[in-house]
Amino acid sequence: MNKLAVITGATGGIGGAIAEALCGHDYHVCLVGRDTEKLAAKQRELQSQYNNCVIHTVCCDILDPLQRQSLVSSVMALPETLTLWINNAGINQFGLLEDQTDEVVSNQLAVNATAPMLLTKAVINAVDHTRPLQIINIGSTFGTIGYAGFVAYSASKFALRGFSEALDRELADTQIDVRYFAPRATQTALNSLDVIDMNRALKVAMDEPAVVAKAFMRFLEGGRRVWYVGFPEKFFARLNSLLPNVVSKALKKQLPVIKSFASQKHPRS
């Protein structure tokens, strides 16, 4: 069977690294993104490394209902068997909520939560529920630990995690599995220079995309429904669900540093 993996946000750091890892594990892949030129460049890069891997591309803005449906129709028309769908596309806008425009807040919720939910709905309406399919939603540590400076982003990833859990339970009588993979801070273009500088000041580890992709493949080949990348983030995610006040007290100590990087009203000199 020719296994097909679809990944949205495939030209980004994590998406591109996961696509490469999948090619190395005998998957054919369908790269999905908004930029035709970037998709073509990624396709050429992967094809040059993996001669036996078929690389498809579909240009799609996942916020557009017609483009979402066209994406699903295009995937279903491919000759390979769809076995893996990865909702990876996402955006992140660092800053204090009081400084952010309504549009910035709404866009993060739309791209990170609403669009993946509606895209997944289109997928499960198009596939045979008796055939194995994994749907993996790429979340974040901040989808379990609400973090200052990332209020809307955290809210969107909390929503994505809840969606993954609820839908997996709703589809428990089918062959469709819905899972949630949560990287910690990663060195990608999603992070502004302020985020990178803040993480350095707080001594927060930032993974290379290849490290995240390697962890993703371990998760993919295992049976866990939820996976957190890295320590101590994995520990704090568990602790936050059991003793949130303990985590709140620890994070409060970081607040002056976070605000010094996040605030637009009191920028650093």
N, C-alpha and C positions, 0 to 999 in steps of 0.2 A: 504494500500500500504506500502510495506517495503522500506523505504527511505534509499538510499545508498549515503554516502559522501566519496569522495576520497580526500586524502590529501597527497601531496608530502612533503618531508622533515619532515615526521611524527615523527621521533625520536628526533628531536630538541626541544628546550624549548618551543617556540611558537606553533610549529606543534603538539607536544605532548599534550600541554594544550588545544588546540582547539579540538583535537581528543577526549579528555576526556569530554569536554563540550558538544560535539555532542552526545556522548554516553548517557549523562545525559538528552538529549532532544529527545530520542527515534530514533536516527539515527543508522543504521548499518554503519560501517566504513571500508574503505580499506586503510591501512597504507602503504605508499610508501617511500622507502629509499634505500640507497646503502649498508647498513650493515645488513646482515641476522640475526646475533645474536642480535643486538639492536632491530630489528623489532620483533623478537620472544619474547624478554623481555618485550617490550611495549605491545604486544598482550596479554601476560600472565597477566600483570599488569591490563590492562583494563578489561579483561575477568573476573578477580577475583572480580572486583568492580561492573560490570554490567552484570549480568547473562543472561539477556534477549537480550543483544546486540551481534550481530554477528560481529566478528572482522576478517577481511581478511588482508593478507599481500602480497605485491608484491615487490620483490627486483628489483630495476631499477636505472641505471645511466641515468639521463635525458639528458645527453650530447650525448648519443649514439642513433642514429636514429633507429636502429633495436630494441633496448630495449624500446624506447618510443612507437613504434608500438606494440610491444609485451605487454606492459603495458595496452594500450588501448584495445587490443583484449581480454586480461585477464579480464578486468573490464566489458566489454560488455558481457562476457560469464557468469558472476555472476547472481544468481537468483533474486537479489534485483533490484529495479528500480533506475537507476542513476539519482539523483536529484540535486547533489551538487558536483562540482569539484573545489578544492582549490589548486592553484599553490602557494605553500609556500616555497619550497626549495630555498635556497639562500646562498651566501657567502659574506663575507665582509673583506676587507684587509685595515686596517687603516694605513695611511702614506701619505707623500707628493708625488704627482705624479712624481716629478723629481727623487725620490729615488726608485720608483717601476719598476720592470722589465716589459717588454712587455707582458710576459706570465701572470703575476699577473693582469695586466689591462684587457687583453683579456678574462681571465677566469671569472672575475666578470661580464663582459658584456654577456658572453656566458651562464653562469648559471642563472643569474638574469633576463635576458631579452630574448635572442635568444631562449634558450631551452623552457621556458614557452610559448613563441609564437608558436613554432613549435609543442609543445605538445597539445596546445589548438586547433591548426589547425587539428591535428589528431583526437581530440575528436569531434569537430563539423562535421567532415566528417563521423564519425561513428554513430552519434545519429540521431534520428528522430526530425526534427526541429519543429514539431507540438506538441511535449511534453515538459513540463516545465523543464528547466535546468538552474541552476545558476552556472556561472563560476566566482569565486572570486580570484583575484590576490592580494597576500599579498605584499604590497609596503612598504613605509617608509615615514616619514616626510621629509626625504632627497630626496624624489622623487618630492618634490615641492619646497623645499628650498635647493639650492646647498650649500654644506658645506665644508669648508676647511678641508683637511685631509681625505676626503671621495669623491674625485673627480670621480673616476671610478664607485664607488658604487652609488653615486648620479646620474650619467649619466644613469646607468642601470635602476634605479628605475624611473627616468623621462621617460625613454623609455617604461617601463612597464605601467606607468600611461597613457601615450599617446596611447599605444596599447589597453588598456582596454577601453578607451573612444571611439576610432575609431571603434573597433570591435563591441562594444555595438550598435553604430549607424548603422553599416553595417548589424547587425542582428535584427534591430528594427521591421522587418516584420515577425519575427519568435517568438517562445516561449523561446528562449535562452537569458538570461540576463547576461551581463558581467559587473562586479563591481570591485571596487578597495578599499582595506582596508589598512590604513596606520598607523601602530604603531609608537610610538616615541621610544626613547632609552629603551631597555628592557634588563633585567638581564639574558642573555643567553651566551652560549659558543662562539657565534659569536664575542663577544666583547673581545678584548685582555685586559690584565691588564692595559696597557697604556690608553685604552679607558675608562676603569672604573675609573682610577685615574684622568684622564682629566675631566670627567664628575663631579667628586667630587670637583675638583678645581674650575670648572665653576658653581657649584651648579645646575647641570642639573639633573632633576629627571629621575630615571630609574625604569620602572614598572616591577613587577613580571609577569611571563608568564600567571599566572592565571587571573591577572587583564586584560591583553590583551584579553584572551579568553572570559572573561565576556563581554567586549566591543564588541568583534566579534559577540557574540550571539545576542546582541541588534541590531547590524548592520544587521545581517542575517535576523532577523525577521521584520526589517523595510523596507522602500522603497527607501532609498537613494542609489545613484550610487557610491558615494565616501564618505568615513568616515575617519576622523583623530582622533587619540586617544590622549587625554590629553590637558591640558591648561598650559602654553601659546602657545604650539606648534600649536594647531588648529588655534589660532588667527594669529600667524606669517605666517602660510601657506596662509591664506586669504590675509594678508597684503602684502606678497611677490608677489602675483599675481596682486595686485593693485598698490603698491608703492615699487617696488624692491629696489630702492636706499635707502629708509629708513631702510630696513632690512640689506642692505649691510653695512651701516654706523654702525649699532648696532653690527653686527658680526665682523667688523674690529677691534673692541675693544677687542675681544676675541682672535685675531690672535696670539699675542705673546705667550699666554698660549697653544693654539693649536699646534703651531710649536714646542714648548718646549717638547711636548709629541710625536709629529709625526715625527720630523726630525731625519734621520739617520746620517746626516752629523754633527749635533751639539747635540748629546745626552745629556740628563741631567746627572749631576754628582751624 
